[in-house]
Amino acid sequence: MSTEFLLLAVMASITVSAMITTLNTRGKWRFTISAMLSACLFCGTMWLFMLQYSSVDKDDAPGENRRLNLKDMLPSKQDKARQLSALLEEADDFASELERAQLYNPSYTREQLVARANAVEEKFETLLNEVNDFKPLIEKHPGAAKLVDDATEELKGTCHLFKAYYYAENTDGELATARLMRQKAHNAREMFLKAIKTVNANEKKH
């Protein structure tokens, strides 16, 4: 038993004893003084009981608050949909950058351009991992899942051609690679935009 409960038990015993003593007291003044002391002890005991009860409630409160806060921290369905739309918009922006990219830059060495192409592939892999994390949510949107899959494949091909440009054997090869790369980037953009519209339209229905 804790110290607080022992103190409450002692105070309750003293209060009961004081009340019994008051009932057995002889004389007007003695009875009055005993009654006042008993009343003070009773009020003090009740105050301690209330204080202890309040402290127990406060001890329980943090656990409840943690549960409430955790619930607030969990993303809602609308938040997840907004995050998905933002991710698809990021993928669309990436495809747009590749479609408008200047592949040849005389101020860069070939090694620098190849390193740039490697960075593009790394960025695609990061984006692909994020898209895969949202796969369960994407599949809940009819029509969007296939669009995202096809757009991702087109974007993958775009990144591959971006790097292949620097390994072309001649100018004709470079031009053909660049043209195909931009076409794939354009296709990816169109499909990502359609997927975004599909996701947003489905969310408005719910």
Buried (B, 14 or more C-beta within 10 A) or exposed (E): EEEEEEEBEEBBEBBBEBBEEBEEBEEEEEBEEBBEBBBEBBEEBEEBEEEBEEEEEEEEEEEEEEEEEEEEEEEEEEEBBBBBBEBBEBBBEBBBEBBEBEBEEEEEEEEEBBEBBEEBBEBBEEBBEEBEEBEEBBEBBEBBBBBBBBBBBBBBBBBBBBBBBBEBEEEEEBEBBBEBBBBBBBBBBBBBBBBBBBBBEBBEEE
